[in-house]
């Protein structure tokens, strides 16, 4: 979900990995710059709000003494609200970019064996691309799905034993 260049690959084909194990890291220089910019804009918005707060307070006092027009006071009050909205929205942009940055760490969603590796250090990684980076197969447990005719479905119970046969292995049956 993030663009960048493969910085480090920690696994290869045939490696067994645990759930949560770090598999690779993506260097995200453009995203890093966007995040730095968003943080700077947040600080800038906070500084602008400080000035708008002081200004709107002063103009509200001056408006009571008729030293300034109601129109000018309304403009300062609106500017304050605008600056407040900018401060309220800035952290959301920073959080969005930080969430994208978290995808620079590629971790195993479950334990299994790496069966395909299509990346090397320095490769361009494109968010939403169709290139499979790694393929992780869960090889410890086999799940078999079977169609059960409706007429016999009522006789099936959770935990019931079954015998599985495979055409490629004639004469062998697997208990499940």
C-alpha positions as CSV (number, residue, x, y, z in Angstrom):
1,X,0.0,0.0,0.0
2,X,3.0,2.3,-0.2
3,X,5.4,3.2,-3.0
4,X,9.2,2.9,-2.7
5,X,12.2,0.8,-3.3
6,X,13.0,-2.5,-1.7
7,X,15.5,-1.7,1.0
8,X,16.0,-5.1,2.5
9,X,14.7,-8.6,1.9
10,X,15.0,-10.9,4.9
11,X,13.6,-14.1,3.6
12,X,13.9,-16.3,0.5
13,X,12.2,-19.3,-1.1
14,X,11.9,-22.2,1.3
15,X,12.2,-20.2,4.5
16,X,9.7,-20.9,7.2
17,X,8.4,-17.8,8.9
18,X,6.4,-17.1,12.0
19,X,3.3,-14.9,12.1
20,X,4.3,-11.2,12.5
21,X,7.9,-11.9,11.4
22,X,9.5,-9.1,9.3
23,X,9.9,-10.2,5.7
24,X,11.1,-7.1,3.9
25,X,11.4,-3.3,4.3
26,X,10.6,-0.7,1.7
27,X,12.5,2.6,1.5
28,X,9.9,5.4,1.0
29,X,11.7,8.7,0.3
30,X,8.8,10.4,-1.3
31,X,6.4,9.4,1.5
32,X,9.0,10.5,4.0
33,X,9.0,14.0,2.4
34,X,5.2,14.2,2.4
35,X,5.1,13.2,6.0
36,X,7.7,15.9,6.9
37,X,5.7,18.4,4.9
38,X,2.4,17.5,6.7
39,X,4.1,17.8,10.1
40,X,5.5,21.2,9.2
41,X,2.0,22.3,7.9
42,X,0.5,21.2,11.2
43,X,3.0,23.4,13.1
44,X,2.3,26.3,10.7
45,X,-1.5,25.9,11.2
46,X,-1.0,25.9,14.9
47,X,1.0,29.2,14.8
48,X,-1.6,30.8,12.5
49,X,-4.3,29.8,15.0
50,X,-2.4,31.4,17.8
51,X,-2.3,34.7,15.9
52,X,-5.9,34.4,14.8
53,X,-7.0,33.7,18.4
54,X,-5.3,36.8,19.7
55,X,-6.6,38.9,16.8
56,X,-10.2,37.8,17.0
57,X,-10.2,38.4,20.8
58,X,-8.9,42.0,20.3
59,X,-11.2,42.8,17.5
60,X,-14.2,41.5,19.5
61,X,-13.3,44.0,22.3
62,X,-12.7,46.8,19.8
63,X,-16.1,46.1,18.1
64,X,-17.9,46.6,21.5
65,X,-16.4,50.2,21.7
66,X,-17.2,50.8,18.0
67,X,-13.5,51.4,17.2
68,X,-13.8,48.9,14.3
69,X,-16.7,48.0,12.1
70,X,-18.9,45.0,12.6
71,X,-17.8,43.8,9.2
72,X,-14.1,43.9,10.1
73,X,-14.8,42.1,13.4
74,X,-16.8,39.4,11.5
75,X,-13.9,38.9,9.2
76,X,-11.5,38.3,12.1
77,X,-13.9,35.9,13.8
78,X,-14.3,34.0,10.5
79,X,-10.5,33.9,10.0
80,X,-10.2,32.4,13.5
81,X,-12.7,29.7,12.7
82,X,-10.9,28.9,9.4
83,X,-7.5,28.6,11.2
84,X,-9.1,26.4,13.9
85,X,-10.5,24.1,11.2
86,X,-7.0,23.9,9.6
87,X,-5.5,22.9,12.9
88,X,-8.2,20.3,13.5
89,X,-7.6,18.7,10.1
90,X,-3.8,18.7,10.1
91,X,-3.3,15.8,12.5
92,X,-5.6,13.6,10.3
93,X,-3.3,14.1,7.3
94,X,-0.2,13.3,9.5
95,X,-2.0,10.1,10.8
96,X,-2.9,9.1,7.2
97,X,0.7,9.4,6.1
98,X,2.0,7.6,9.2
99,X,-0.4,4.7,8.4
100,X,0.9,4.5,4.9
101,X,4.5,4.6,6.2
102,X,3.7,1.6,8.4
103,X,3.2,-0.5,5.2
104,X,7.0,0.0,4.5
105,X,7.4,-2.9,6.9
106,X,6.2,-6.2,5.3
107,X,5.3,-8.8,7.9
108,X,4.0,-12.3,7.7
109,X,0.2,-12.4,8.3
110,X,0.5,-16.0,9.4
111,X,3.1,-18.7,9.8
112,X,4.1,-20.6,6.7
113,X,6.8,-21.2,4.1
114,X,7.9,-18.7,1.4
115,X,7.1,-20.4,-1.9
116,X,7.6,-17.5,-4.4
117,X,10.0,-14.5,-4.3
118,X,9.7,-11.9,-7.1
119,X,11.7,-9.1,-5.5
120,X,15.3,-8.1,-5.0
121,X,16.9,-5.2,-3.2
122,X,16.5,-2.0,-5.1
123,X,13.3,-3.1,-7.0
124,X,10.6,-0.5,-7.4
125,X,7.5,-1.3,-5.3
126,X,4.3,0.2,-6.6
127,X,1.3,0.5,-4.3
128,X,-1.7,-1.4,-5.8
129,X,0.6,-3.0,-8.4
130,X,-0.1,-6.4,-9.8
131,X,3.4,-7.8,-9.1
132,X,3.3,-10.4,-6.3
133,X,6.3,-9.7,-4.0
134,X,6.3,-12.9,-1.9
135,X,4.0,-15.8,-1.7
136,X,3.5,-17.4,1.7
137,X,1.9,-20.8,2.0
138,X,0.5,-22.3,5.1
139,X,1.7,-25.9,4.8
140,X,1.1,-27.3,8.2
141,X,-2.6,-27.8,7.9
142,X,-4.6,-28.8,4.8
143,X,-8.1,-27.6,4.4
144,X,-10.4,-29.7,2.1
145,X,-13.7,-28.4,1.0
146,X,-16.3,-30.9,-0.3
147,X,-19.7,-30.6,-1.7
148,X,-22.4,-32.5,0.3
149,X,-25.7,-33.4,-1.4
150,X,-28.6,-31.6,0.3
151,X,-30.2,-35.0,1.0
152,X,-27.3,-36.1,3.2
153,X,-26.4,-32.7,4.7
154,X,-28.5,-33.2,7.8
155,X,-26.3,-36.2,8.7
156,X,-23.1,-34.1,8.9
157,X,-21.9,-33.1,12.4
158,X,-19.1,-30.9,13.6
159,X,-16.1,-33.0,14.6
160,X,-17.2,-36.0,12.5
161,X,-14.4,-38.2,11.1
162,X,-13.8,-38.3,7.4
163,X,-11.6,-40.2,5.0
164,X,-10.0,-38.2,2.1
165,X,-8.7,-39.9,-1.0
166,X,-6.7,-38.3,-3.8
167,X,-6.7,-39.5,-7.4
168,X,-2.9,-38.9,-7.7
169,X,-2.2,-41.3,-4.7
170,X,-4.3,-44.4,-5.5
171,X,-4.8,-46.8,-2.6
172,X,-4.0,-44.2,0.0
173,X,-6.6,-42.7,2.3
174,X,-6.1,-39.8,4.8
175,X,-8.0,-39.6,8.0
176,X,-9.4,-36.2,8.9
